[in-house]
Amino acid sequence: MTFVLTAGERHEATKVEALMEQGAVKRVRRGRPRIRPDRVLGDKAYSSRKIRRSFKRRGTGYTIPRRADETRTGPFNRAIYPRHAQ
């Protein structure tokens, strides 16, 4: 687990890339910790083209609902989101 400390007024979506670079997930068996997760879940605050592009560039799957003011492009897996967002 990792975290980035920012000022109280700073939006957390601006630090997603920094978190993704630092985070490491311990493997079940032997070996180095994984830096790239298979999938990332986020709420509507993380709904932006820049964030989605960075996940796609890294080869990381993502499930992020779109805000009401966005034009819907691309899939959103409703089956995955409620199961993990509790």
Backbone torsions as a table, in degrees:
resi	resn	phi	psi	omega
1	MET	NA	147.5	-179.1
2	THR	-141.2	162.2	176.1
3	PHE	-150.9	156.6	175.6
4	VAL	-125.6	125.2	-178.2
5	LEU	-90.5	127.4	179.1
6	THR	-129.2	171.5	176.0
7	ALA	-65.5	156.8	-175.8
8	GLY	-61.6	-29.2	-178.1
9	GLU	-86.5	-8.6	-175.0
10	ARG	-78.1	134.1	179.7
11	HIS	-78.3	136.5	-176.1
12	GLU	-67.1	-22.7	-178.9
13	ALA	-65.9	-19.7	179.3
14	THR	-74.3	-13.3	-176.3
15	LYS	-112.3	13.0	-178.3
16	VAL	-59.9	-45.3	-178.2
17	GLU	-63.9	-38.3	177.8
18	ALA	-64.0	-40.2	178.2
19	LEU	-64.8	-41.3	-178.1
20	MET	-67.4	-29.8	178.3
21	GLU	-74.0	-31.8	-175.3
22	GLN	-89.5	-31.4	-171.8
23	GLY	-65.1	140.3	176.8
24	ALA	-138.3	137.6	-179.7
25	VAL	-111.0	124.6	-178.9
26	LYS	-66.0	137.6	178.9
27	ARG	-78.9	153.2	178.5
28	VAL	-67.9	-41.8	178.3
29	ARG	-101.7	-161.2	-179.6
30	ARG	-71.2	158.3	175.7
31	GLY	126.8	170.3	179.7
32	ARG	-68.8	150.6	177.0
33	PRO	-62.7	147.8	178.5
34	ARG	-80.6	135.9	177.8
35	ILE	-94.3	-29.8	-176.3
36	ARG	-106.7	113.3	176.7
37	PRO	-73.4	161.1	177.0
38	ASP	-72.3	-38.9	-176.3
39	ARG	-148.7	146.0	177.6
40	VAL	-122.3	135.6	176.1
41	LEU	-109.8	138.8	178.4
42	GLY	-145.0	161.7	177.0
43	ASP	-91.6	-173.5	-174.6
44	LYS	-64.7	-19.7	178.1
45	ALA	-64.3	-24.0	-179.1
46	TYR	-96.9	13.2	-177.7
47	SER	-83.7	96.4	175.6
48	SER	-153.1	154.8	178.9
49	ARG	-62.9	-39.3	-177.7
50	LYS	-61.2	-45.2	-179.4
51	ILE	-66.9	-45.1	179.3
52	ARG	-62.2	-40.1	178.0
53	ARG	-62.6	-40.9	-178.7
54	SER	-66.4	-38.0	176.4
55	PHE	-66.1	-41.5	-179.7
56	LYS	-64.3	-41.2	179.1
57	ARG	-62.7	-35.4	179.6
58	ARG	-80.9	-11.9	-177.4
59	GLY	80.3	24.2	-179.5
60	THR	-102.1	130.5	175.6
61	GLY	-72.4	154.1	-179.9
62	TYR	-143.1	149.7	173.6
63	THR	-132.3	102.5	-178.0
64	ILE	-135.2	119.9	178.0
65	PRO	-68.1	152.1	-179.3
66	ARG	-90.5	148.4	175.9
67	ARG	-72.0	161.4	-177.9
68	ALA	-65.9	-28.4	-177.4
69	ASP	-86.7	1.8	178.8
70	GLU	-94.5	146.9	171.5
71	THR	-80.1	134.5	-174.5
72	ARG	-77.8	118.2	172.9
73	THR	-135.8	135.7	178.6
74	GLY	89.0	162.3	-175.7
75	PRO	-79.7	155.4	171.1
76	PHE	-134.6	121.4	-175.8
77	ASN	-88.0	98.5	-179.0
78	ARG	-67.2	-24.7	-178.9
79	ALA	-71.3	-33.1	-178.1
80	ILE	-81.9	-41.3	-170.8
81	TYR	-60.7	-54.4	-177.1
82	PRO	-66.3	-26.9	-178.6
83	ARG	-66.4	-35.6	-175.5
84	HIS	-102.4	-17.6	-174.5
85	ALA	-90.7	52.0	179.0
86	GLN	-121.5	NA	NA
